[in-house]
Amino acid sequence: MFTGLSAFPLTPLIEDRFDEAAHAGLITRLIDAGVDSIGALGSTGSYAYLDRDERHQVARASVREADGVPVVVGIGALRTSHVQALAEDAQQAGASAVLLAPMSYQPLTDEDVFGLYEDVTAELSVPLVVYDNPGTTHFTFSTELYARIAALPNVAAIKIPPVPLDAAAARKRIDAIRALVPGHVSIGVSGDSAASTGLNAGCQSWFSVVGGTVPEAVLPIVRAAQEGDPAGALAHSERLRPLWELFAAHGSLRVTAAIAEHLGLVAPRCLPRPVLGLSTSQRENVVRVVEELHLS
Amino acid sequence: MFTGLSAFPLTPLIEDRFDEAAHAGLITRLIDAGVDSIGALGSTGSYAYLDRDERHQVARASVREADGVPVVVGIGALRTSHVQALAEDAQQAGASAVLLAPMSYQPLTDEDVFGLYEDVTAELSVPLVVYDNPGTTHFTFSTELYARIAALPNVAAIKIPPVPLDAAAARKRIDAIRALVPGHVSIGVSGDSAASTGLNAGCQSWFSVVGGTVPEAVLPIVRAAQEGDPAGALAHSERLRPLWELFAAHGSLRVTAAIAEHLGLVAPRCLPRPVLGLSTSQRENVVRVVEELHLS
């Protein structure tokens, strides 16, 4: 389950409510494209903004529409007991695995975060992906903390932040993680623009934002890396450079939502307020890149 | 309402549930000490960790126990529609004002944050305090954004982060805010260790963490500043230096919770997991300071 392309769709809203029809359409595109797994309720899926009922509904809909393709469901929340309740809901919905980021309001210590994973993994009956996203959680994992958490039961993968763009530096980073984290725990990369470098450096999977909306644009990167063609993977990624530049300027979530809105896959203003979509002029740049790259 | 000491009590938990009896005891201490207002469900009150029902319960209990002293209720949440629902609940509970921080998961832009305040203030019938706490929200207000938000209806105060410890620098900062923010909007300082400096520099109130647990230790600071005795305010604050050093080392919330636990005001481990309390050796330091300063 933790190899290849793990595609993270948006959880589109319409009038501040879950747009189940649009969501079903997004999942169907992923299945048709042949992604390896689906990441429901990731950061791209706005998990942090949805209430428990909405998240249960999204998890159930994702599993139903995924038609047997494994679904990883995000269970992050600020309070441990809420995470545990969300883990129960996700398992009941048929999740193949759960994804947990250490969301924070008060800054967390290493002991807090270890305790969170200890409490949650103790009650799980599906594998857990440790989700390291310092840009949203404001928590920084050390490699030593990865290793402590990787020794807990049910920990199956770590979703790491972007690797350095330099191939040797990326390899060094993955080797340093692998030196402490046992082989049964998969390492997956996030940060779409550096994903080809991460896959070439030994990451077994790519947890992808844009792959959840336009999977056909990014699958060639993954397949090239898997087939032992690092130059091909880099070339396929390089083709998408205008997209990576938009991500760097505006964030991957807002750009991906604008792409989905432009392609008519979701209703306008599909993100949860207060997160506004891109401005009119920013959207014009997105449309230009969508057309240039033939994204569809 | 937005002058003097605004005391922010903990929302103590027991076995992961709201400890209403301990909370009532905390509020009674504040009333008996003569604080000017009570800040329920601030960061110190763990608002971000509680669900809507718990928050409604805490708001109602705070107003009831406050016995006529104004209660400001925190309504922050990640999603605008959730904030609006919490604002309704707070008003129904009898809040005299509401306090709103721009909580974030996805990084927010100035336009997002302005839109949040615009949406929320449009429906309010009580005053709103803008809550600027970059350490927890990871959003940085510009003074210009203060000014834009201050022009919205119902905006009555701004709770600013710690001022510089240097008196001239603090005065310069407050003057710069006051140059853009109209006089009907009160400026209150937070960050307990620099509060005396902030009050001396012209802040009209102090939104205090430790004042919510041991109000008698800090009221002399406020009263001295109000009586035009800046040296007295600084001296009263200087007396508490060992406390400020603990705050700098471990954060004001964890230290204040440890004080409340040591004094028997709340049950052990009163904070919401994953936020663990202080370690045994850290607690020993807290106890030493509590005794040295005769906190009770």
Interface residues (C-beta under 8 A of the other chain):
Chain A: D16 S43 A48 Y49 L50 D51 L78 R79 T80 S81 H82 P102 M103 Y105 Q106 P107 L108 T109 E111 D112 V113 G115 L116 D119 G135 T136 H138 G251 L253 P272 R273 P274 V275 L276
Chain B: D16 S43 A48 Y49 L50 D51 L78 R79 T80 S81 H82 P102 M103 Y105 Q106 P107 L108 T109 E111 D112 V113 G115 L116 D119 G135 T136 H138 G251 L253 P272 R273 P274 V275 L276
